[in-house]
Amino acid sequence: MEYTDDNMQSVAFKIVENMSLSDLQAYVAEDYLFRFDQDSEFFEYQVEELGLDKELEVE
């Protein structure tokens, strides 16, 4: 298989199809932790968007 955007997307979808929900959630959480670490404005936007800014403590 040639390394193209379409092929990479096909492989990624196939990997996700075979992941359990808990594995997928852990993977997404890890990705967000990395993204938040790289972009504090994105983190602040997500906090506001999710309504977490109204809570006293985020667990």
SVG drawing of the C-alpha trace seen along z (x, -y; Angstrom):
<svg xmlns="http://www.w3.org/2000/svg" viewBox="-22 -31 26 36">
<polyline fill="none" stroke="black" stroke-width="0.4" points="0.0,0.0 1.3,-3.4 1.8,-6.0 -0.8,-8.6 -3.3,-10.8 -6.2,-8.6 -4.4,-5.4 -3.3,-6.8 -6.9,-7.7 -8.0,-4.2 -5.5,-2.6 -6.4,-5.0 -10.1,-4.1 -9.3,-0.4 -7.3,-0.8 -10.1,-2.7 -12.7,-0.1 -10.7,2.5 -10.1,0.6 -12.3,1.1 -14.2,-2.0 -12.0,-2.3 -8.8,-2.1 -10.2,-4.7 -11.1,-7.0 -7.7,-6.7 -6.1,-7.4 -8.2,-10.5 -7.5,-11.7 -3.8,-11.3 -4.1,-13.3 -6.0,-16.1 -3.4,-16.2 -0.7,-16.7 -2.7,-19.4 -3.5,-21.2 0.1,-21.1 1.0,-22.7 -1.8,-25.3 -3.2,-26.8 -5.7,-28.9 -7.2,-25.7 -7.5,-24.3 -9.2,-27.5 -11.6,-27.4 -12.5,-23.7 -13.1,-24.5 -15.5,-27.3 -17.1,-25.3 -17.8,-22.3 -19.1,-24.6 -16.3,-23.5 -15.4,-27.1 -18.6,-27.3 -17.5,-24.4 -15.4,-25.0 -13.3,-21.9 -12.5,-19.8 -11.7,-16.2"/>
</svg>
